[in-house]
Amino acid sequence: MATAVIVDAVRTPLGRRNGALRDWHPVDLNAHVLRAVVERNGLDPALVDDVIVGCVSQSGEQALNLARNAALSAGFPESVPGTTVDRQCGSGQQALHFAAQGVMAGAYDVVIAAGVESMTRVPMGSTILNGPGKPFGPLLAQRYLPAGGLIPQGLAAERIAQRWGLSREALDAYSLESHRRAVRATDEGRFKGEIVPVTVDTATRKRQFKVDEGIRRDTSLEALAALKPAFVKDSGTVTAGNASQLSDGAAAVLVMSEERAAALGLVPRARFVSFAVCGDDPLTMLTATIPATAGVLARAGLTLDQMDVVEVNEAFAAVVLAWAAECHPDMERVNVNGGAIALGHPLGCSGVRLTATLLCELERAGGRYGLQTMCEGGGMANALVLERL
């Protein structure tokens, strides 16, 4: 079986909803990172066997196989195909898994995994609101009706907080730390190796957008405590401050077989060690990171203590803290540069963005192994272990 390696990983800065990236069509935004990852490595795009892109809201500007449209928009030869995948918030990570697994199986030599979401231009839920009918048929509704029926993610996060005894104060404290770490990472230049600037228009001129827009330098526990609950009035614990931000962004990872990288004179930065994907209770929806972590470590023959850097997507603070309560990590190694609460969570992009951040942090810290996991709508999760080379 071929060894799949990461040659490079890039991402845009993440823009707030209606922020710096609001005028970028998502296909063009994805094309931007596709073009950047081949240009940074002097790669002829004609060598790319496939482009696999994660995107959640596949309607409007993100419809009709965004991956193929982005590859053509990036100027890739017409011979380069593309396909778009949806595993909800883990769509980008699933695209990466498919890319690496294709290399390992011998189906690909060179493939780009990417992710994109413009939550400004294609709002979350567009695929439900704009289409006829509903995504849940009578049989699915009937299956979960005795338990109260399927619920939105925000209410699932409330159930998680209640089940694990997570107080509002604990959620807010975690969120403040996410911003603090993101500020430190930005000021120390930790994201420079992964971010490719994007040209944006202002009222008077064009400028290079280089820094994640969602980070709040001036937030505090008092400011977070003043926010009203978003899903359960008065007694709720989940607020806009301890949940991920709606954002715009794109990211791409260049994946190859070890042999092809050597033939092209490219130096791999990491190898894929193991993968996991699993389902869990769709009524709590966001807890599958716990069994996914156990599964990916078992496949790797490693322990969580051996992971030098861990990225757990900050969909909600409750998700990370419940995962931590069950997995018992060293939290100094988890989301060390902040996460989606501070940086943003452009749904389809986030899985690939996490990989870019994980890889750069492993290199900065001199670590060997890194783990990444994300909860996903419908009660699923992906997990991945990388080894820095």
N, C-alpha and C positions, 0 to 999 in steps of 0.2 A: 504493500500500500504506500502511495506517495506521501511525503511529508508536506503539509500545507503550511506556508509561512506568510507573515505580513511583511511586505516591503515598505509600505508607508501608510499613513493615516492622516487625513486632513479634515478640517471643518470650518464653517463660517463662524464668526461671532454670532451668538444667539441674540435675536432682537425681540424686544417686547411686542406683544400684540399691538398693532397700530403704531409701531415704532419705526426704527431705522430701515427695516427691510420691507416695509409695507408696500412699496412700489415694485418690488421684484416678483415677477411671475414665478411660481414654484418650479416649473420646468426649467426656466433659465437659472434659477438659484441652484438647482441640482446639477445643471450643466456646468456651472461655475466650479464646483468641487471635482467633477469628473475631469474637466480640463486641467485643473490644478494638479491633481494627483499624477497624471501622466507627464505633464510638463516638468514637475519637480524631479522626476526620475528619468527624464530623457527617453520615455517609452513611446514607441510607435503605436498609436491606438489601434492600428490594424491587427495587432497581436492579441487584442482583448477578445477572449472567446465568448464572454457574456457580461452583461451589466444587470445586476440584481438589486432592485431598489425597494426599500420598505417605505410604505406610505399608508396611513390609516384612513383618512377621509378621501376616498377615491371618487370624488364627484367634482363637477365644474372644472376648474383649472387643473385639478389633480386626477382627472379621469382619463380613460382611453390609453392605458398602459404608459404611464408617466416615464418609466425607465427607457423605453425605446425613444420616446420623444426627446428626453434629456440627452441621450447619447447622440442623436442626430443634431440637436441644438449645440452640443459641445464641439461639433465638427468632426466627430468620429466617422470613419468610413461607413457606408451603408451596409457593409457586410457584418457589422457588429450588432448583434441582437440585444434585446433587453426584456426583462420581465419584472412586474411589480407584485409584491407580496403584502399580505395583511395578516399580521398576528397581533393586532391592536398595538398597545404601547411598545411591544417587543418586535415590531415589524422590521426595524433596522437591524436588530441583533439577529433575527431569523434570517434576513438576507445574508448576513455575514456567515452564519452557520451553513446555509445552503452553498455559498461560494466555497468555503473551505472543504466541506464534505464532497463537493463536486471535484475539487482538485485531488482529494485523497482517493476518490473512486476512480480517478483517471479520466473523467469526462472533460476536465478543463486543465489547461496549463497556466493560463492567465485570466483572471476574472476580477471585476470591480464590484464590491458590495457597497451600497450607498443607502442613504435615508434622507427624506425631506418631509417637511410639513410647513405650510404657511397657514397658521391658525388665524391670521388676519384676513386673508383672502378666501380661505375655505374653512369657515368656522367649524369647531368640533360639533359633531352631530349632523353635519350637512347631508350625509348619506341617508339619514333617517328622515330629516325634515323635508328634503326636496324630492324624495321618491314616493311613488305610490305604495301603500301598504306598510307593514311593520316587519322588522327583522325576526321577531319571535312569533312562530306559528302556534296554533292551538295546542299541539302536543308538548312543546317545550313549556308553555305557560301552565299546562295542566300538571306537568311533572313537579313544578316547584310551587304550585299554588298552596298545598298544605303547609308549606314552610313560610308562607307570607308573600311569595312571588319574588321575581327578580327585581333588583333595586339598582339605583345609580351608584357609581363608584364612591361618591362622597358619603353616602349612607353606609356603604361597605366599610369605609375608613372609620366611621363612627362606631360600627359594630366591633371592629378590631380594637379600637381604643378601649371600649368597654370590656371586651373579653380579656385583654392583657392588663387591665387596670392602669392605663396610661392617662395621666392627668393632663388638663389643658396646659398647666405650667411646664410639664415635661416636654410636651409637643412644641411649645413656644421656645423653650430653652434649646432644643435640638435645632430648630429653625434659625435662631440667632447664630448658633455656631456654624451653620451652613453658610450664612452670609459672611461671617468673620473669616472662615477659611477661604472663601472665594475671593475676598478682598486681598488677603495675604498672597494667594496664588497669582492674582493679577499684578499686584505690586512687585512681586518677585520675578515676574516674567515666565511663570511656569506654563502658561498656555501658548507662548509664542511659537513653539515648535509644531503646534497642531492647527493654529488659526491661520487661514488665508483671508486677508482683508477683502472687503467687498466695497465697490464704489457705490455711493448713495448720493442722491440729490438733496440739497438743503434749499432754503429759500433764496440764497444768494450764490451758491457755488456747489461744485461736486467735492466730496471728501471721501477719505478712506475710512470705512467703518472697521475698527480693529478690536474693540473690547466688548465683552458680553454686557448687554444693556440692562439686564434685570437685577444686577447686584445692588443692594441698598446699603451704602456705607453708613448711613445715619440711623439705621433701625436700632431698636432697643427692646428689652423685655417689656417696658412700659408701653411702647408703641404697638407691639404685637398683642399685648393683653387687651388693648383698647378695641381691637377688631371684633366685630360681631360674628357669632357662629354662622356658617354658610349653609348648613343643611338641616340642623335641628335647632329650632329657635330657643334662645335663652340657655338651655342646658347642654347644648352641643359643644364639642371640643375642637372640631375641624373648622378652620377659618382660611381666608385667603392667605394669611401669613404663614401657616404651617402646612400648606399644600403647594404643589408645583405650580409654576407660572405658565400661562398660555403664551406660546412663543413661536417665532419663525426661525428656521435654520435648515442647514443641509450639511452632510458629512459623507466622506467616502474613504474606503480602505482598499488598497491594492493587494490582492492575494495571488500567490503563485505557488507552483510546486518548487521545492528546494532546488531541484535540478534546473528548471527553467531560469530561476533567479541567477544561479551560478553561470549559466550559459550567456545570460545578458549582462553579466558583470555587475549585478545588483546585490547589495548586502542585506539579507533579511534582518528584521528587527525583532521578530518573535515567531514562535511556532505555536500552532494549536495543539493543546494537550487533550482536552476532552470537552464534550458538549452534553447538555441535558435539556429536555423540554418536558414539562409535565402539566397536568391539570389538577385542580383542587376545587373546593366548594365554591360554586359561582355565587352563592349568597353572601359570602365574605369576600370573594372575588380576588383579593389582593394578597393572599397568604401563600401562594404557590412558590414564592421565592424560598420558603423554608425547605420543602422537599426537593426543590430543584438544586439547592445548594448541597444537600446531602447526596443527591444523585450524581452531580458532576464531580464531587470530590471522590466518591466511591469509584467512579469510572477512571479517574486519574490515579487512584491509589495514593492520594495525598490527604492531608488534614487541613483544617482551616488555619491552624497555627503556622502552617508552612506558606500561607499566602502572605506575601509582603505588602501587597496593595489589594484592596477590595473596593469595588464600585457596586453599590446597591441603589438602584434608581429611586430618587426621592419623589415618588408620585405623591406621597403624603408622609409627613413625619411619623405617623402611626405605623406605616408599613415598615420603615427601617427599624423602629424601636421594637416592634413585635418580632421581626426577623432576629434582631440582636438578642432578645430575651430567650429565643429558642436555640440560636446557634452559638451564643457566648463568644463573640469575637473580641479581639483587642480593638476598641473603637478608635484608637489612634491611627489605625491602618485603614479605616473605613471612610470613604468619601473625603479624603484628606484635603482636597481642593474645593470643597463644597459640592453641591449637587443641584438637582432640578429646582429645589426651593429657592435657591439664590440665582442660578444661572438660567433656568428656564427649561421647559420640556416640550419642544416641538415634536409631537408624538412619533412620527415615523423616523425622524432623524436621531432620536435620543440613543437608541441602541448602538449606532455607529459612533456617535459623539462620545459615549462612555468608553468605547474601545480606544479612541484616539487619546482621551485623557488618561486612561489606565496605562496605555503603552508609554506615554511620555513621563508619567510619574514613576513607573518602574525604572525607566532609564535614569531619571533624575536621582532617585533614591538608591540606585544600584541593586534593586531587588531582582529576584529570580522569577517567582511565580505571582500571577495576578488572577483574581476571580472577579467576574462580572455577572450580575443577575438583575432581572427586571420582572416586576409583576405586570400582568396583562389583563385587559378586559375579558370577561367570561370565565375568570378563575384559572388562568394559566401563568406560566413563567418559563423563561429561558435562563440558562446559566452556561458559563464558559470559563475554562481555565486556559491561560496563556503562559508560556515560558519565554522570558526575555532571552535573546541570543546576543 
